[in-house]
Structure formats: structure tokens, C-alpha cells
Amino acid sequence: MKKFMIFLLPLLVFLGLLAFLYQGLFSDPREHESTLLEQSMPKFVLPDLMETQKTYSQEIFEGKVTLLNVWGVWCVTCAVELPYLQQLKEDGKHIVGLYYDQDIDPDFGIKTVARVQQEVKEKLAQLGNPYAFNIFDVKRDLSLDLGVTGAPETFLIDQTGKIRLHHIGDINPRVWNTKFAPIYNKLVAN
Amino acid sequence: MKGFSFLIFSFLFGQSLSVFATEDKFYFEAPEQQALFFELTKELRCPKCQNQNIADSDAMIAIDLKRKVYQLLQQGQTKEEVIDFMKLRYGDFVYYQPPVNSMTIWLWLLPLFFICIAIAGIVLGRKRQVSHLDDEKLKKAKALLESD
């Protein structure tokens, strides 16, 4: 019995290690719990991307279930998800864009707003426009407050302006059905 | 030869210019504040490029975080306040020193646990060796030695 244990124990430890490392192969290191879940949207005052004299604040999220999609024309994956977002919009989802530009360095150069607007118009004309409107995160302050690490990222915001879901990466039918739909449908049913 | 040394000189000089430029981007009145800035940017992890701190990373998010650290320090916030600000947005993940909680306590306990097991194994193994030498065997050994 003792001898048996001496041989069995290392084997069990090895198998345990194997299982641990094996599941590590498939885990996504970018995935970590967002600290903002169940929190209200951070305060902000930012202009509309197309009409910069118009400004928005966190209050615009009250009263409607909203998908807040962080994107930019420079982002390749965003272009991939645009057609699917368009489809979601046609199904009656309220999608708001949070636009930020990579080439605008708050410390140095400023790309003209007209130029950014032109690029956005061309992109949306080409791939479809799922957005009710776009918030222009000029200095990327709101993105930072939201814990955004890049684009695309999407937040599901409930009627009271609370963040219910933070998804890093693109939205596709699989992600929508497994991750978003259960929470979204429950929110809409209320 | 002259042209060559000029080339080296201009290369060295050009290098040092670019170094000054990066430091000038974040200008500090107090040297302690600058030291704190360098300390913080070394200890905060870039959320996009996970094995780099924000000082070493050129990802846009790292640049934005550096700028935020600078702004917060300019407002007179302490090191702890800046770290809390970042953790609130990017989670514990953003700081290289993990907090001690029910999940991470194993990082400290498991090595201790293994050391204890190893010590126990060594002690037990020694005991068993000693116990093999029972009186009869000792007598036999003695007899053998004396018979020589």
C-alpha cells in the first residue's frame, strides 16, 4: 500500500499540473473582470462627433438600454464588426458610438476635426452606420475612466445608466448570443 | 577621419537630444515628484501589452496612462492615490504588486506548504533509516568487527 502511494502520489500531482496548464492554453489573458460592473457611468461632458457644438453627458444613458461601442476608423476589428452592429440596430437595439482617434495626441499635434469627420463619414457610408450618434472622446478621458484598453470594446448600459457588461473585442453572433443576449433580454423585459 | 568623428559626434549628440525631448514632455517643478513619476510608471502595468510596464510601452493606452499619472501628480496626489485611481479603472491587474486576498494568499501559502512537506519527508526518511538498525543487527555487526 505504501509503495503504491509513493508511485501514485507523484502521478496525481503531475496529472493535476497537466490539467492546470492545459486549461491555461485556452484562457484569454486579456480577459479580466471589469471593475466598473454595476457602477454608474462615469461623469463626462463631451461633444458630438459630427456636430461638435452639441455636447452630451452621462445623463443621456438614462431611460434606455444602450450599447456603447468604443471604436475608430483606424481599428481593423471595428470594421469587421460594423456590419453585425448594423444588423443589431435593425433589430431595434440602441447603439451609441464612443469615438476616439489614435492620431490626436493631446500633448502635441491635433488632426483637424473636419478631417476626422470626413474619415468617419466615408467609413460608415462604406460599411453601414449602426450608431444613433457618436460621442467624440477628444482626449480619451472617458475611455480611460471606463477602463478601455483598446478598440473595439462594448458596454451594455441599463435604463438607470449603470454598466452591466464590459466586453473586450468584437461583437459577433456567438458573442452576442452567449454573452449579451441573456442580460439584454432581461433588461428589456423590465 | 575628421568627417568620421563628426559623424560619431552628431550621432551621440542627436541621441541625447531625443532623450531630453521625452523628459521635457512631462515637466516637473519638484525633483521628488519626478522621481515618484518614474517609480509609478515602472510599477504600473500596461493593460494592452501585458508584460510591459507603462514606462517601457509605447502603446497608446500606456501613453494615456502616463499622461494621467502626470496630471494626478501635478494635482498633488500621493502614490497611493494614483494607484487607487488606476485600480478603480483597470482592476488590481494594473499594479504589479498583487493584493493579499482569498485568491492570491496561495501565492504565499503554497511555497510554505511545499517546504513543510519536504522537511517532513526528510525527517521521516531519516527516522526510518535509523529504525532499520535494530539491536540484533547491531550485535551481528559488532561480532563481525570483533572477529577480524
Interface residues (C-beta under 8 A of the other chain):
Chain A: P29 R30 H32 E33 S34 T35 L36 Q102 D105 P106 D107 R140 S143 L144 D145 L146 G147 V148 T149 G150
Chain B: K25 P47 K48 Q50 M60 I61 I63 D64 L65 R67 K68 K87 L88 R89 Y90 G91 F93
